[in-house]
Every structure is written in structure tokens, then in C-alpha cells.
């Protein structure tokens, strides 16, 4: 009878150790899911935005993160000078550029709408 009780005690201790590891399996799976659904796409988007900012050049049309449309007049490592209207220029940080518009030529004035 003593041998049977001793054997049962050992197998119970081994089951407890395995139960500790299996408790972490759902946490590991949740991290993997968060990585592929949240972290990885956000890193990809940030990398694309950084590449877009690095490829800006004089004459490009951009939209800032605040919604201001303008044409790049000059730029340096950290700032960009935008012309938002005739003889109206503003200086912004490079990181505040939200979107680079297709085509780098400024729009032509329409005699009917612009005076």
C-alpha cells in the first residue's frame, strides 16, 4: 500500500510541472496573433512613410498631417519650406508630411475660378 501511494505522489508532481507550461501556451499564442495582426503591419506602414519622406524633392506637391496642401520650395535634413499660395511660404518638419501627391507640377490657374 505504501508503494502505491509513493508512486501516485511522483506522477502528480510531474503533472504539476507540465501544467505550468501549458498555462503559458495561450499567452504565447496571443502574442503571436498580436504580432501578425497589429505590430507587423504598423512597422511596415511606418517604414513606407519614412521612405516617402526621404524621397521628397523640390517641386513635389504634398499634404501635411494637418491637411495643408502645398508645393515644396526647399528642404533640408529636418525641415521643409512649403508654398501654400502665391508668395505664402511655411516651414514644417519633415515628419509632418502626410502624403505626397502624384505629379510634381503645380496646378495651373483656371481663369474662371481663380481671380
N, CA, C and O atoms as CSV, one atom per row, in Angstrom:
chain,resi,resn,atom,element,x,y,z
A,1,UNK,N,N,0.814,-1.184,0.000
A,1,UNK,CA,C,0.000,0.000,0.000
A,1,UNK,C,C,0.866,1.260,0.000
A,1,UNK,O,O,0.501,2.266,-0.607
A,2,UNK,N,N,1.997,1.204,0.672
A,2,UNK,CA,C,2.879,2.357,0.718
A,2,UNK,C,C,3.503,2.591,-0.653
A,2,UNK,O,O,3.658,3.741,-1.063
A,3,UNK,N,N,3.854,1.564,-1.348
A,3,UNK,CA,C,4.454,1.708,-2.669
A,3,UNK,C,C,3.487,2.364,-3.648
A,3,UNK,O,O,3.906,3.170,-4.479
A,4,UNK,N,N,2.205,2.034,-3.565
A,4,UNK,CA,C,1.204,2.627,-4.448
A,4,UNK,C,C,1.046,4.122,-4.163
A,4,UNK,O,O,0.945,4.910,-5.104
A,5,UNK,N,N,1.023,4.523,-2.928
A,5,UNK,CA,C,0.878,5.934,-2.570
A,5,UNK,C,C,2.101,6.728,-3.018
A,5,UNK,O,O,1.968,7.850,-3.507
A,6,UNK,N,N,3.289,6.155,-2.854
A,6,UNK,CA,C,4.515,6.824,-3.261
A,6,UNK,C,C,4.537,7.033,-4.776
A,6,UNK,O,O,4.968,8.087,-5.246
A,7,UNK,N,N,4.092,6.071,-5.524
A,7,UNK,CA,C,4.047,6.180,-6.974
A,7,UNK,C,C,3.041,7.231,-7.409
A,7,UNK,O,O,3.297,7.968,-8.362
A,8,UNK,N,N,1.938,7.314,-6.754
A,8,UNK,CA,C,0.935,8.336,-7.094
A,8,UNK,C,C,1.454,9.737,-6.810
A,8,UNK,O,O,1.144,10.668,-7.553
A,9,UNK,N,N,2.218,9.902,-5.779
A,9,UNK,CA,C,2.762,11.214,-5.431
A,9,UNK,C,C,3.748,11.714,-6.466
A,9,UNK,O,O,3.772,12.910,-6.754
A,10,UNK,N,N,4.546,10.854,-7.023
A,10,UNK,CA,C,5.515,11.272,-8.023
A,10,UNK,C,C,4.855,11.675,-9.329
A,10,UNK,O,O,5.240,12.674,-9.937
A,11,UNK,N,N,3.880,10.922,-9.759
A,11,UNK,CA,C,3.219,11.276,-11.016
A,11,UNK,C,C,2.430,12.567,-10.876
A,11,UNK,O,O,2.291,13.299,-11.856
A,12,UNK,N,N,1.920,12.865,-9.723
A,12,UNK,CA,C,1.198,14.122,-9.506
A,12,UNK,C,C,2.126,15.316,-9.576
A,12,UNK,O,O,1.728,16.373,-10.065
A,13,UNK,N,N,3.348,15.175,-9.103
A,13,UNK,CA,C,4.311,16.277,-9.155
A,13,UNK,C,C,4.720,16.566,-10.591
A,13,UNK,O,O,4.885,17.727,-10.966
A,14,UNK,N,N,4.885,15.523,-11.396
A,14,UNK,CA,C,5.244,15.734,-12.789
A,14,UNK,C,C,4.112,16.409,-13.543
A,14,UNK,O,O,4.368,17.252,-14.402
A,15,UNK,N,N,2.882,16.067,-13.249
A,15,UNK,CA,C,1.741,16.696,-13.904
A,15,UNK,C,C,1.639,18.167,-13.553
A,15,UNK,O,O,1.194,18.964,-14.378
A,16,UNK,N,N,2.037,18.543,-12.358
A,16,UNK,CA,C,2.001,19.945,-11.950
A,16,UNK,C,C,3.001,20.783,-12.725
A,16,UNK,O,O,2.714,21.932,-13.061
A,17,UNK,N,N,4.160,20.234,-13.012
A,17,UNK,CA,C,5.158,20.961,-13.769
A,17,UNK,C,C,4.711,21.165,-15.210
A,17,UNK,O,O,4.904,22.239,-15.779
A,18,UNK,N,N,4.125,20.156,-15.785
A,18,UNK,CA,C,3.644,20.284,-17.158
A,18,UNK,C,C,2.474,21.252,-17.220
A,18,UNK,O,O,2.310,21.957,-18.216
A,19,UNK,N,N,1.671,21.298,-16.189
A,19,UNK,CA,C,0.536,22.217,-16.159
A,19,UNK,C,C,0.990,23.672,-16.132
A,19,UNK,O,O,0.292,24.542,-16.652
A,20,UNK,N,N,2.147,23.951,-15.535
A,20,UNK,CA,C,2.680,25.313,-15.510
A,20,UNK,C,C,3.040,25.802,-16.898
A,20,UNK,O,O,2.783,26.958,-17.234
A,21,UNK,N,N,3.631,24.940,-17.706
A,21,UNK,CA,C,3.996,25.322,-19.076
A,21,UNK,C,C,2.762,25.511,-19.956
A,21,UNK,O,O,2.697,26.438,-20.762
A,22,UNK,N,N,1.799,24.630,-19.791
A,22,UNK,CA,C,0.595,24.732,-20.627
A,22,UNK,C,C,-0.211,25.986,-20.297
A,22,UNK,O,O,-1.029,26.422,-21.107
A,23,UNK,N,N,0.005,26.564,-19.137
A,23,UNK,CA,C,-0.681,27.811,-18.800
A,23,UNK,C,C,-0.139,28.975,-19.639
A,23,UNK,O,O,-0.853,29.949,-19.875
A,24,UNK,N,N,1.123,28.880,-20.092
A,24,UNK,CA,C,1.720,29.951,-20.892
A,24,UNK,C,C,1.428,29.830,-22.375
A,24,UNK,O,O,1.643,30.786,-23.120
A,25,UNK,N,N,0.949,28.694,-22.819
A,25,UNK,CA,C,0.677,28.490,-24.244
A,25,UNK,C,C,-0.356,29.494,-24.776
A,25,UNK,O,O,-0.139,30.048,-25.854
A,26,UNK,N,N,-1.464,29.756,-24.076
A,26,UNK,CA,C,-2.404,30.772,-24.592
A,26,UNK,C,C,-1.784,32.169,-24.666
A,26,UNK,O,O,-2.087,32.928,-25.587
A,27,UNK,N,N,-0.927,32.516,-23.713
A,27,UNK,CA,C,-0.264,33.822,-23.755
A,27,UNK,C,C,0.676,33.932,-24.950
A,27,UNK,O,O,0.745,34.972,-25.604
A,28,UNK,N,N,1.391,32.861,-25.224
A,28,UNK,CA,C,2.297,32.851,-26.374
A,28,UNK,C,C,1.509,32.968,-27.673
A,28,UNK,O,O,1.897,33.706,-28.578
A,29,UNK,N,N,0.405,32.240,-27.760
A,29,UNK,CA,C,-0.441,32.325,-28.957
A,29,UNK,C,C,-1.023,33.725,-29.130
A,29,UNK,O,O,-1.101,34.222,-30.253
A,30,UNK,N,N,-1.432,34.368,-28.039
A,30,UNK,CA,C,-1.964,35.736,-28.133
A,30,UNK,C,C,-0.900,36.698,-28.622
A,30,UNK,O,O,-1.192,37.577,-29.433
A,31,UNK,N,N,0.339,36.551,-28.144
A,31,UNK,CA,C,1.418,37.419,-28.604
A,31,UNK,C,C,1.677,37.233,-30.087
A,31,UNK,O,O,1.877,38.212,-30.807
A,32,UNK,N,N,1.677,35.990,-30.555
A,32,UNK,CA,C,1.905,35.715,-31.978
A,32,UNK,C,C,0.798,36.346,-32.820
A,32,UNK,O,O,1.072,36.923,-33.872
A,33,UNK,N,N,-0.436,36.241,-32.368
A,33,UNK,CA,C,-1.566,36.841,-33.096
A,33,UNK,C,C,-1.440,38.350,-33.119
A,33,UNK,O,O,-1.634,38.964,-34.168
A,34,UNK,N,N,-1.115,38.976,-31.974
A,34,UNK,CA,C,-0.941,40.423,-31.935
A,34,UNK,C,C,0.196,40.863,-32.844
A,34,UNK,O,O,0.104,41.908,-33.489
A,35,UNK,N,N,1.263,40.080,-32.902
A,35,UNK,CA,C,2.386,40.446,-33.753
A,35,UNK,C,C,1.970,40.503,-35.211
A,35,UNK,O,O,2.270,41.478,-35.901
A,36,UNK,N,N,1.286,39.478,-35.689
A,36,UNK,CA,C,0.925,39.435,-37.102
A,36,UNK,C,C,-0.238,40.347,-37.455
A,36,UNK,O,O,-0.337,40.778,-38.604
A,37,UNK,N,N,-1.123,40.660,-36.514
A,37,UNK,CA,C,-2.274,41.498,-36.826
A,37,UNK,C,C,-2.070,42.972,-36.496
A,37,UNK,O,O,-2.712,43.827,-37.108
A,38,UNK,N,N,-1.192,43.293,-35.544
A,38,UNK,CA,C,-1.042,44.681,-35.130
A,38,UNK,C,C,0.375,45.224,-35.304
A,38,UNK,O,O,0.569,46.254,-35.949
A,39,UNK,N,N,1.343,44.552,-34.743
A,39,UNK,CA,C,2.693,45.104,-34.692
A,39,UNK,C,C,3.349,45.121,-36.067
A,39,UNK,O,O,3.880,46.153,-36.476
A,40,UNK,N,N,3.326,44.021,-36.780
A,40,UNK,CA,C,3.994,43.924,-38.082
A,40,UNK,C,C,3.413,44.894,-39.119
A,40,UNK,O,O,4.187,45.566,-39.801
A,41,UNK,N,N,2.069,44.998,-39.270
A,41,UNK,CA,C,1.546,45.975,-40.236
A,41,UNK,C,C,1.887,47.421,-39.873
A,41,UNK,O,O,2.120,48.244,-40.758
A,42,UNK,N,N,1.917,47.731,-38.578
A,42,UNK,CA,C,2.260,49.088,-38.170
A,42,UNK,C,C,3.717,49.403,-38.495
A,42,UNK,O,O,4.018,50.513,-38.933
A,43,UNK,N,N,4.615,48.462,-38.293
A,43,UNK,CA,C,6.018,48.667,-38.637
A,43,UNK,C,C,6.193,48.834,-40.140
A,43,UNK,O,O,7.005,49.647,-40.581
A,44,UNK,N,N,5.444,48.079,-40.924
A,44,UNK,CA,C,5.522,48.184,-42.384
A,44,UNK,C,C,5.038,49.553,-42.851
A,44,UNK,O,O,5.641,50.162,-43.735
A,45,UNK,N,N,3.961,50.030,-42.262
A,45,UNK,CA,C,3.422,51.339,-42.630
A,45,UNK,C,C,4.395,52.454,-42.250
A,45,UNK,O,O,4.582,53.397,-43.019
A,46,UNK,N,N,5.009,52.358,-41.085
A,46,UNK,CA,C,5.979,53.366,-40.658
A,46,UNK,C,C,7.199,53.373,-41.576
A,46,UNK,O,O,7.738,54.437,-41.879
A,47,UNK,N,N,7.633,52.204,-42.018
A,47,UNK,CA,C,8.780,52.123,-42.924
A,47,UNK,C,C,8.446,52.755,-44.280
A,47,UNK,O,O,9.275,53.466,-44.848
A,48,UNK,N,N,7.245,52.502,-44.801
A,48,UNK,CA,C,6.834,53.107,-46.071
A,48,UNK,C,C,6.756,54.629,-45.949
A,48,UNK,O,O,7.153,55.341,-46.870
A,49,UNK,N,N,6.246,55.138,-44.811
A,49,UNK,CA,C,6.149,56.582,-44.599
A,49,UNK,C,C,7.541,57.200,-44.536
A,49,UNK,O,O,7.765,58.273,-45.098
A,50,UNK,N,N,8.479,56.538,-43.861
A,50,UNK,CA,C,9.846,57.039,-43.785
A,50,UNK,C,C,10.499,57.066,-45.161
A,50,UNK,O,O,11.207,58.021,-45.482
A,51,UNK,N,N,10.280,56.044,-45.977
A,51,UNK,CA,C,10.816,56.035,-47.344
A,51,UNK,C,C,10.226,57.160,-48.173
A,51,UNK,O,O,10.933,57.783,-48.965
A,52,UNK,N,N,8.931,57.428,-48.000
A,52,UNK,CA,C,8.284,58.522,-48.730
A,52,UNK,C,C,8.883,59.861,-48.316
A,52,UNK,O,O,9.131,60.713,-49.169
A,53,UNK,N,N,9.116,60.058,-47.033
A,53,UNK,CA,C,9.688,61.321,-46.549
A,53,UNK,C,C,11.114,61.493,-47.074
A,53,UNK,O,O,11.505,62.598,-47.452
A,54,UNK,N,N,11.883,60.422,-47.099
A,54,UNK,CA,C,13.266,60.506,-47.584
A,54,UNK,C,C,13.351,60.758,-49.083
A,54,UNK,O,O,14.359,61.278,-49.560
A,55,UNK,N,N,12.314,60.401,-49.835
A,55,UNK,CA,C,12.360,60.565,-51.291
A,55,UNK,C,C,11.771,61.894,-51.757
A,55,UNK,O,O,11.702,62.129,-52.963
A,56,UNK,N,N,11.349,62.760,-50.858
A,56,UNK,CA,C,10.794,64.055,-51.266
A,56,UNK,C,C,11.871,64.919,-51.896
A,56,UNK,O,O,13.042,64.856,-51.522
A,57,UNK,N,N,11.448,65.734,-52.868
A,57,UNK,CA,C,12.388,66.642,-53.528
A,57,UNK,C,C,11.674,67.951,-53.849
A,57,UNK,O,O,10.453,68.058,-53.732
A,58,UNK,N,N,12.441,68.915,-54.245
A,58,UNK,CA,C,11.910,70.240,-54.565
A,58,UNK,C,C,10.909,70.128,-55.718
A,58,UNK,O,O,11.181,69.467,-56.720
A,59,UNK,N,N,9.759,70.774,-55.570
A,59,UNK,CA,C,8.736,70.773,-56.596
A,59,UNK,C,C,7.626,69.759,-56.355
A,59,UNK,O,O,6.596,69.814,-57.027
A,60,UNK,N,N,7.808,68.830,-55.407
A,60,UNK,CA,C,6.761,67.849,-55.106
A,60,UNK,C,C,5.587,68.526,-54.401
A,60,UNK,O,O,5.762,69.445,-53.601
A,61,UNK,N,N,4.402,68.049,-54.720
A,61,UNK,CA,C,3.200,68.521,-54.024
A,61,UNK,C,C,2.905,67.564,-52.891
A,61,UNK,O,O,2.950,66.346,-53.067
A,62,UNK,N,N,2.597,68.121,-51.708
A,62,UNK,CA,C,2.372,67.297,-50.523
A,62,UNK,C,C,1.152,67.803,-49.758
A,62,UNK,O,O,0.685,68.927,-49.947
A,63,UNK,N,N,0.660,66.931,-48.893
A,63,UNK,CA,C,-0.372,67.294,-47.931
A,63,UNK,C,C,0.213,67.015,-46.558
A,63,UNK,O,O,0.721,65.923,-46.306
A,64,UNK,N,N,0.145,68.002,-45.666
A,64,UNK,CA,C,0.678,67.806,-44.322
A,64,UNK,C,C,-0.302,67.002,-43.490
A,64,UNK,O,O,-1.444,66.783,-43.896
A,65,UNK,N,N,0.148,66.563,-42.326
A,65,UNK,CA,C,-0.734,65.817,-41.434
A,65,UNK,C,C,-1.858,66.703,-40.906
A,65,UNK,O,O,-2.871,66.190,-40.430
A,66,UNK,N,N,-1.700,68.015,-40.980
A,66,UNK,CA,C,-2.749,68.949,-40.580
A,66,UNK,C,C,-3.710,69.285,-41.703
A,66,UNK,O,O,-4.687,70.001,-41.484
A,67,UNK,N,N,-3.452,68.780,-42.907
A,67,UNK,CA,C,-4.357,68.989,-44.031
A,67,UNK,C,C,-3.995,70.139,-44.943
A,67,UNK,O,O,-4.803,70.509,-45.796
A,68,UNK,N,N,-2.816,70.721,-44.802
A,68,UNK,CA,C,-2.399,71.842,-45.644
A,68,UNK,C,C,-1.774,71.302,-46.920
A,68,UNK,O,O,-0.873,70.465,-46.869
A,69,UNK,N,N,-2.252,71.779,-48.065
A,69,UNK,CA,C,-1.712,71.398,-49.368
A,69,UNK,C,C,-0.657,72.421,-49.763
A,69,UNK,O,O,-0.850,73.622,-49.578
A,70,UNK,N,N,0.459,71.943,-50.308
A,70,UNK,CA,C,1.484,72.872,-50.735
A,70,UNK,C,C,2.497,72.209,-51.642
A,70,UNK,O,O,2.486,70.996,-51.846
A,71,UNK,N,N,3.382,73.046,-52.186
A,71,UNK,CA,C,4.456,72.607,-53.059
A,71,UNK,C,C,5.780,72.863,-52.355
A,71,UNK,O,O,5.979,73.935,-51.784
A,72,UNK,N,N,6.678,71.902,-52.388
A,72,UNK,CA,C,7.967,72.047,-51.719
A,72,UNK,C,C,8.823,73.040,-52.480
A,72,UNK,O,O,9.082,72.876,-53.672
A,73,UNK,N,N,9.268,74.095,-51.760
A,73,UNK,CA,C,10.132,75.111,-52.344
A,73,UNK,C,C,11.591,74.780,-52.045
A,73,UNK,O,O,12.452,74.886,-52.918
A,74,UNK,N,N,11.857,74.381,-50.812
A,74,UNK,CA,C,13.205,73.965,-50.428
A,74,UNK,C,C,13.091,73.014,-49.246
A,74,UNK,O,O,12.076,72.970,-48.551
A,75,UNK,N,N,14.163,72.253,-49.038
A,75,UNK,CA,C,14.157,71.324,-47.916
A,75,UNK,C,C,15.568,71.068,-47.443
A,75,UNK,O,O,16.530,71.200,-48.201
A,76,UNK,N,N,15.681,70.697,-46.167
A,76,UNK,CA,C,16.953,70.265,-45.620
A,76,UNK,C,C,16.722,68.975,-44.838
A,76,UNK,O,O,15.712,68.304,-45.052
A,77,UNK,N,N,17.627,68.618,-43.947
A,77,UNK,CA,C,17.523,67.323,-43.268
A,77,UNK,C,C,16.297,67.210,-42.379
A,77,UNK,O,O,15.721,66.128,-42.263
A,78,UNK,N,N,15.881,68.315,-41.742
A,78,UNK,CA,C,14.789,68.225,-40.765
A,78,UNK,C,C,13.549,69.005,-41.146
A,78,UNK,O,O,12.463,68.685,-40.664
A,79,UNK,N,N,13.668,70.019,-41.996
A,79,UNK,CA,C,12.523,70.878,-42.302
A,79,UNK,C,C,12.262,70.974,-43.799
A,79,UNK,O,O,13.118,70.673,-44.631
A,80,UNK,N,N,11.051,71.404,-44.102
A,80,UNK,CA,C,10.623,71.620,-45.486
A,80,UNK,C,C,9.944,72.975,-45.557
A,80,UNK,O,O,9.146,73.313,-44.684
A,81,UNK,N,N,10.251,73.760,-46.591
A,81,UNK,CA,C,9.540,75.006,-46.848
A,81,UNK,C,C,8.490,74.738,-47.910
A,81,UNK,O,O,8.810,74.306,-49.018
A,82,UNK,N,N,7.224,74.999,-47.566
A,82,UNK,CA,C,6.107,74.784,-48.488
A,82,UNK,C,C,5.561,76.118,-48.955
A,82,UNK,O,O,5.452,77.070,-48.182
A,83,UNK,N,N,5.224,76.170,-50.223
A,83,UNK,CA,C,4.491,77.329,-50.737
A,83,UNK,C,C,3.035,76.897,-50.826
A,83,UNK,O,O,2.681,76.015,-51.608
A,84,UNK,N,N,2.192,77.535,-50.006
A,84,UNK,CA,C,0.789,77.143,-49.956
A,84,UNK,C,C,-0.089,78.065,-50.788
A,84,UNK,O,O,-1.237,77.732,-51.082
A,85,UNK,N,N,0.439,79.210,-51.166
A,85,UNK,CA,C,-0.256,80.149,-52.042
A,85,UNK,C,C,0.817,81.035,-52.665
A,85,UNK,O,O,2.000,80.880,-52.360
A,86,UNK,N,N,0.422,81.956,-53.528
A,86,UNK,CA,C,1.400,82.851,-54.132
A,86,UNK,C,C,2.093,83.666,-53.048
A,86,UNK,O,O,1.448,84.391,-52.290
A,87,UNK,N,N,3.421,83.537,-52.985
A,87,UNK,CA,C,4.261,84.251,-52.034
A,87,UNK,C,C,3.897,83.987,-50.569
A,87,UNK,O,O,4.198,84.812,-49.706
A,88,UNK,N,N,3.264,82.866,-50.279
A,88,UNK,CA,C,2.980,82.465,-48.899
A,88,UNK,C,C,3.709,81.147,-48.662
A,88,UNK,O,O,3.370,80.113,-49.238
A,89,UNK,N,N,4.724,81.213,-47.795
A,89,UNK,CA,C,5.533,80.031,-47.526
A,89,UNK,C,C,5.500,79.729,-46.035
A,89,UNK,O,O,5.484,80.632,-45.199
A,90,UNK,N,N,5.490,78.435,-45.724
A,90,UNK,CA,C,5.556,77.997,-44.338
A,90,UNK,C,C,6.662,76.967,-44.192
A,90,UNK,O,O,7.033,76.300,-45.158
A,91,UNK,N,N,7.185,76.842,-42.985
A,91,UNK,CA,C,8.228,75.865,-42.703
A,91,UNK,C,C,7.625,74.805,-41.785
A,91,UNK,O,O,7.029,75.127,-40.757
A,92,UNK,N,N,7.788,73.523,-42.171
A,92,UNK,CA,C,7.277,72.411,-41.368
A,92,UNK,C,C,8.374,71.369,-41.166
A,92,UNK,O,O,9.375,71.363,-41.883
A,93,UNK,N,N,8.181,70.503,-40.201
A,93,UNK,CA,C,9.089,69.370,-40.016
A,93,UNK,C,C,8.803,68.318,-41.074
A,93,UNK,O,O,7.669,68.182,-41.533
A,94,UNK,N,N,9.823,67.582,-41.456
A,94,UNK,CA,C,9.643,66.533,-42.460
A,94,UNK,C,C,8.632,65.487,-42.021
A,94,UNK,O,O,7.881,64.966,-42.846
A,95,UNK,N,N,8.604,65.176,-40.739
A,95,UNK,CA,C,7.699,64.159,-40.226
A,95,UNK,C,C,6.234,64.540,-40.315
A,95,UNK,O,O,5.365,63.676,-40.198
A,96,UNK,N,N,5.942,65.822,-40.520
A,96,UNK,CA,C,4.558,66.268,-40.608
A,96,UNK,C,C,3.966,66.129,-42.002
A,96,UNK,O,O,2.802,66.469,-42.211
A,97,UNK,N,N,4.738,65.640,-42.951
A,97,UNK,CA,C,4.197,65.392,-44.281
A,97,UNK,C,C,3.383,64.105,-44.211
A,97,UNK,O,O,3.897,63.048,-43.846
A,98,UNK,N,N,2.113,64.211,-44.564
A,98,UNK,CA,C,1.252,63.043,-44.507
A,98,UNK,C,C,1.237,62.261,-45.804
A,98,UNK,O,O,1.292,61.032,-45.792
A,99,UNK,N,N,1.163,62.972,-46.932
A,99,UNK,CA,C,1.022,62.319,-48.226
A,99,UNK,C,C,1.762,63.126,-49.284
A,99,UNK,O,O,1.732,64.356,-49.272
A,100,UNK,N,N,2.419,62.432,-50.190
A,100,UNK,CA,C,2.991,63.063,-51.376
A,100,UNK,C,C,2.022,62.808,-52.517
A,100,UNK,O,O,1.674,61.661,-52.797
A,101,UNK,N,N,1.588,63.870,-53.172
A,101,UNK,CA,C,0.616,63.743,-54.255
A,101,UNK,C,C,1.293,63.321,-55.546
A,101,UNK,O,O,2.478,63.583,-55.751
A,102,UNK,N,N,0.540,62.673,-56.408
A,102,UNK,CA,C,1.063,62.238,-57.702
A,102,UNK,C,C,1.305,63.458,-58.577
A,102,UNK,O,O,0.502,64.391,-58.580
A,103,UNK,N,N,2.386,63.456,-59.304
A,103,UNK,CA,C,2.718,64.574,-60.194
A,103,UNK,C,C,3.331,65.704,-59.397
A,103,UNK,O,O,2.801,66.094,-58.357
A,104,UNK,N,N,4.427,66.224,-59.869
A,104,UNK,CA,C,5.130,67.248,-59.106
A,104,UNK,C,C,4.882,68.656,-59.627
A,104,UNK,O,O,5.391,69.616,-59.049
A,105,UNK,N,N,4.127,68.805,-60.686
A,105,UNK,CA,C,3.910,70.136,-61.223
A,105,UNK,C,C,2.748,70.807,-60.510
A,105,UNK,O,O,1.728,70.164,-60.263
A,106,UNK,N,N,2.880,72.080,-60.175
A,106,UNK,CA,C,1.768,72.762,-59.530
A,106,UNK,C,C,0.598,72.920,-60.487
A,106,UNK,O,O,0.781,72.962,-61.704
A,107,UNK,N,N,-0.602,73.008,-59.933
A,107,UNK,CA,C,-1.783,73.103,-60.793
A,107,UNK,C,C,-1.819,74.452,-61.482
A,107,UNK,O,O,-1.346,75.452,-60.942
A,108,UNK,N,N,-2.385,74.473,-62.680
A,108,UNK,CA,C,-2.497,75.714,-63.443
A,108,UNK,C,C,-3.731,76.463,-62.979
A,108,UNK,O,O,-4.735,75.861,-62.600
A,109,UNK,N,N,-3.645,77.763,-63.012
A,109,UNK,CA,C,-4.778,78.581,-62.593
A,109,UNK,C,C,-5.859,78.557,-63.666
A,109,UNK,O,O,-5.584,78.680,-64.859
A,110,UNK,N,N,-7.062,78.399,-63.216
A,110,UNK,CA,C,-8.217,78.434,-64.105
A,110,UNK,C,C,-8.800,79.841,-64.068
A,110,UNK,O,O,-9.127,80.347,-62.995
A,111,UNK,N,N,-8.931,80.468,-65.214
A,111,UNK,CA,C,-9.382,81.854,-65.250
A,111,UNK,C,C,-10.821,82.000,-64.739
A,111,UNK,O,O,-11.199,83.069,-64.261
A,112,UNK,N,N,-11.618,80.939,-64.837
A,112,UNK,CA,C,-12.999,81.031,-64.405
A,112,UNK,C,C,-13.130,80.988,-62.871
A,112,UNK,O,O,-13.966,81.687,-62.298
A,113,UNK,N,N,-12.301,80.165,-62.214
A,113,UNK,CA,C,-12.460,80.009,-60.764
A,113,UNK,C,C,-11.453,80.843,-59.973
A,113,UNK,O,O,-11.807,81.357,-58.912
A,114,UNK,N,N,-10.228,80.998,-60.437
A,114,UNK,CA,C,-9.215,81.773,-59.734
A,114,UNK,C,C,-9.138,83.173,-60.340
A,114,UNK,O,O,-9.100,83.344,-61.559
A,115,UNK,N,N,-9.115,84.145,-59.472
A,115,UNK,CA,C,-9.018,85.540,-59.953
A,115,UNK,C,C,-7.855,86.231,-59.321
A,115,UNK,O,O,-7.609,87.405,-59.598
